[in-house]
Amino acid sequence: MKTPQAKARTPRSLVRPHVQELQAYVPGEQPKVKGLVKLNTNENPYAPSPKVLATVQAAVDERLRLYPDPTAEKLRERLARLHGCQPDQVLVGNGSDELLALATRAFVEPAPEGALAHWSKYPSHSGPKLNVRTVQYFTPSYSLYPVLADIHAAAKVAAPLESDFSLPTLLKLRRGKVWNFYAALTFITTPNAPSGRGYPTAELEALCQAMEGVVWLDEAYAEFADDNALSLAFKYPHVIVSRTFSKAYSLCYQRVGYCVGHAELIAALQRIKDSYNVNGLGQVAALASLDDLTYYRANFRRLKQARTALTADLTGLGFTVLPSQTNFILARPPTLSAEVWQGKLREHKILVRWFGAYETRDYLRISLGTDDELAALLKAVRAILKD
Ligand SMILES: *Cc1c(COP(=O)(O)O)cnc(C)c1O
């Protein structure tokens, strides 16, 4: 028998109104067509070390029927030794993206029911107490942060970086009235993406000292930088640093990231994670990577050299290239708009990323490729300039 309510129960009506309205994160294109030079998603152009590949292959056996170690204990011990801390100060995630999501759930209160429509109008600054509902970040930076805040129904504070993508001074942040020193959670991409710019640790430290809530330093590209801010995670109980095996260790496919910080904060994240959040082969691959750091350090050196060479070559062709501390560069092309350049490069089978936001729309973000791939890029650029 049909009840009166059954009629109204459309599939859509079963979804929370908040979720009906959400916009998903837009990842860079993973092309289906073969033969494209892929410089659009900051993957490492070089394969994992032969030892890592052999170790993962050898692990594909009968054990696949078993659950993996729920807390990735061996990997956490190994990372703790590498960074000179205790294993309970380390949490491993299904990519560092998972850890960023856990942070919003652990440290930020969602909007109360019914408040959502007015949410964006809530004042971004409060008195001496923590703004428990606020997620904060600079723009431009990693475009996942606002998506995570929206999923969690948190309030967002997006504070502009300087026009050269450097950090505003504390004085300027105080005067600007946008920055919220009481935000429950502040994400800082360092070195920055998509600009590639590195931030001096002293500047980050001064900013951390001025903050009341959790400061999350997202160091997805730290291995390509001259400096990093890991020490701040050990010095300040409200600072967490995250890293990933995706970019530096060529393991995007495996989804392994980690964060380090005060054991109390790490325990909070641990409490809300999925039981088996990190797949077994990913744990095997990450451990094997740490056993072969010599291979990877050579890889980092090679990519940094490619960065210097590409910067010089593109500058010689009329591009304005920002100084980069990452495995990609942000470059403003000459003669045509960046968006048109992206299309033309695609016609030459070269994929790069263009972000339409106001601060970045004059630039192309180009991931560092192999020497051959970068030669192909430069050849295409010269051909486009000749047309
Ligand atoms: C790539 C990237 C991540 C996510 O890395 P995964 O570990 O693959 O999830 C996080 N933050 C920034 C800034 C990134 O560029």
PDBQT file of the ligand as one rigid body, heavy atoms in Angstrom, charges set to zero:
ROOT
HETATM    1  C1  LIG A 401      48.773  17.523  -4.407  1.00  0.00    +0.000 C 
HETATM    2  C2  LIG A 401      48.456  18.325  -3.211  1.00  0.00    +0.000 A 
HETATM    3  C3  LIG A 401      47.892  17.758  -2.063  1.00  0.00    +0.000 A 
HETATM    4  C4  LIG A 401      47.328  16.372  -2.017  1.00  0.00    +0.000 C 
HETATM    5  O1  LIG A 401      48.155  15.375  -2.154  1.00  0.00    +0.000 OA
HETATM    6  P1  LIG A 401      47.720  13.864  -1.936  1.00  0.00    +0.000 P 
HETATM    7  O2  LIG A 401      48.628  13.416  -0.881  1.00  0.00    +0.000 OA
HETATM    8  O3  LIG A 401      47.908  13.228  -3.243  1.00  0.00    +0.000 OA
HETATM    9  O4  LIG A 401      46.280  13.833  -1.478  1.00  0.00    +0.000 OA
HETATM   10  C5  LIG A 401      47.730  18.538  -0.949  1.00  0.00    +0.000 A 
HETATM   11  N1  LIG A 401      48.057  19.834  -0.954  1.00  0.00    +0.000 NA
HETATM   12  C6  LIG A 401      48.552  20.426  -2.035  1.00  0.00    +0.000 A 
HETATM   13  C7  LIG A 401      48.903  21.876  -1.983  1.00  0.00    +0.000 C 
HETATM   14  C8  LIG A 401      48.769  19.701  -3.200  1.00  0.00    +0.000 A 
HETATM   15  O5  LIG A 401      49.240  20.299  -4.283  1.00  0.00    +0.000 OA
ENDROOT
TORSDOF 0
